[in-house]
């Protein structure tokens, strides 16, 4: 907001005496300057409004104590916060927090006792055949399982498991991103569809909180319908709250979400921001990391199936079998990726994880006048209803509906197949071949 106002101020000043008369320009500059001062005052007020635990008297003499419950501390510990970070979130001293944790018999996290051989086995299982999974991804996946390991041990384990892949990752160039800023958690969600597997009629729909980079939903489907995206969005809203705004492209699969946001929040405030996908910065970065973390494995695998003649993309039965076997496997791997992503430290945010940034932002801003934050801590009425804009109900990327229908006997045989057998990212070629053989009968 301030950046745009400063840009407007410079533009008026440059146009003074050229495009605008000096008197008109001076009047506009005065209005803009007043508006800038008002915004700066509001921002200063919001920045100084932080959460402080209430005070309580437990009887007797002395000063009242901060009301910090055991449940609060256990929740912050489960998010991986350190003692000093917890003290900053609760706005108390480290000494006070340490004393309260001692009274509840709580302690900060300690590293898990695990041998190098056991660590190598777990690392090899998590990495699988994907050579692009690095130390931060493995550490985040271990953290989601409750295993705390030092970074140096994980790096050494990756070198022992696959030294060639470790050397290749070390030589890769780091991506430089543009600066990004929003007011707080749930201020803006970015939603989009990933079409890397569209050749095999698979679309991955995802949503991410722009402030914290917390992935709120990520799922692979065999269609690109608006109802599918809306179901994922509402399920995420139940867990994390309804965002203040969403950003998406002009695809018809986003119509239901945009309609809901305009009705719930109002259509005259930018509740649904639509534009080109290349400007959807947060979600596009997610797709890059998802490709390196998961989808590249399935893209190479499905391409191999085609090259080897195992499947034919024009054969409805083959596509049905591919979806039957691999959609559950892809979604399992996507959930692993989400846990890894939401628990990996961000270098640009003091190595806090997206989950920690989301929790910290919500607690520190609960007294501010932010629409999405207020609804997390207290339910509110529905937003003002508004006339929704005209919508095109046709998806921009159409995924053909599969017309193959297996028989009842075939479905009974398929129910005995363990389609999730094997490690994360494993090929499952024999499972696919078995399913195709059953459907051929």
Secondary structure, DSSP 8 states (H G I E B T S, - for coil): -HHHHHHHHHHHHHHBTTTB-HHHHHHHHHHHHHHHHHHHHHHHHHHH------EE--SSSS--EE---HHHHHHHHHTT--HHHHHHHHTS-HHHHHHHHHHTT----------HHHHHHHHHHHHTT-TT--HHHHHHHHHHTT----HHHHHHHHHHH-HHHHHHHHTS----------SSTTS-EEEEEE-TTGGGT-EEEEEEETTT--EEEEEEES---HHHHHHHHHHHHHHH---S-EEE-S-GGGHHHHHHHHHHH-TTTTSEEE--GGG-HHHHHHHHHHIIIIIHHHHHHHHHHHHTTS--TT-HHHHHHHHHHHHHHHHHHHHHHHHHHHTSEEGGGTTEEHHHHHHHHHHHTTTS--HHHHHHHS---------------S-SS----------HHHHHHHTT--TT-SSTT---HHHHHHHHHHHH-
